[in-house]
């Protein structure tokens, strides 16, 4: 875990890289998760993008509690996406998905 400093107004930050077995799977999960906006955009920010087979996500929050809740929700959504892909996409069913970086910091 590498700690990074968030912005002054959003001091708590977490970066996550999730590696998928295919670029298509990473893009599909990105598109599925992007439609769900944060409920308090002034207090929590989520930037998500797929780069090749890696889903890169950055969370920034005003409070550690909000960051934790948002992360928990994100992992739940990724889990649902993965179970769906494993059921309907042969390339994903045989591959592995792993979180390769999870960094957070709070002031």
N, C-alpha and C positions, 0 to 999 in steps of 0.2 A: 504494500500500500504506500503510495506516495501522496503526501499532503500538499494541497494547493490552496492558496488564499483566494477567497471569493471577492466579489466587489464589496464596497463599503456598505451599500444598502442591502445586500444579500450575502452576508459573511459566511454562511455554511454552504459547502459545496461538495459534490460527489461526482466523479467521472467513472463511467462504466463502459467497458468494451465487451460485447458478447459476440463470440465467434460462432458462425453457423457453418454447416457443411457445404452450403452453396450460396452464391451471391443472390440468387433468386429468393431463397428463404429469408435472407437478411432484409431484402427490399420489401418482401411481403409483410414481415413483422413490423418494419418501419411504417408502412402505409396503414396497417391496422391500428397501431398505437397512436400515430399522429392525430387521428380524428378525435381522440379523447383529450380535450384541453384541460389544463389545471383549473380547479375550481376557484382558486385565489391567485390569479396571475400577478397581483401586486406583491404577494408574499412568497411565491414559489415559481421558479422558471425552469422549464425543461426544454432542452435543445436536443433533438434526435436526428441522426442521419445514418444512412447505410453507405459504407465505403467498402466495396468489393464484398467479402464474406463477413465483414465486421459491422455490427450495429453499435454506433458510438452515441452515448447519451451523457449529457451534462445536466445535473440538477444544481440549482442555487436556491437558497431559502433564507428567510429572515430569522428562523428559529430551528434548532436541532429537531424538535418534535415534528415540525412540518416536513422537514427533509426525510425523517424516518418514515412518516406516513406515506409520503409520495413514493419513496423507494419501495416500500412494501407493496403498494398498489402496482407499481411498474413490474416488479417481479411476478406478481399474480397474473398480470396481463400477458407477460412473456410466456409464462407457464401455459396459459390457455392457448396462445398462438402455437406453441410448440406441440402440444397434444393434438391440435387440429392438423398441423403440418405432418406430424408423424402418422396420423391416420390416413391422410389423403395424398401425401407426396412421398413416393418411394425413395427419392434421393435423401430426404431428411430422415426417414424412418431408419435408414442404415447408418447415418452419420452421428457425430457427437456435437453437442453444443456446450460451450464453456464460457464462463466469465473470466477474462484474462486480466482485468484491471478494475479495482474498486478503490477509489481514493476519496477521502473526505477530510474536512478541516472545519473547525469552528473557532471563533474568536471569543 
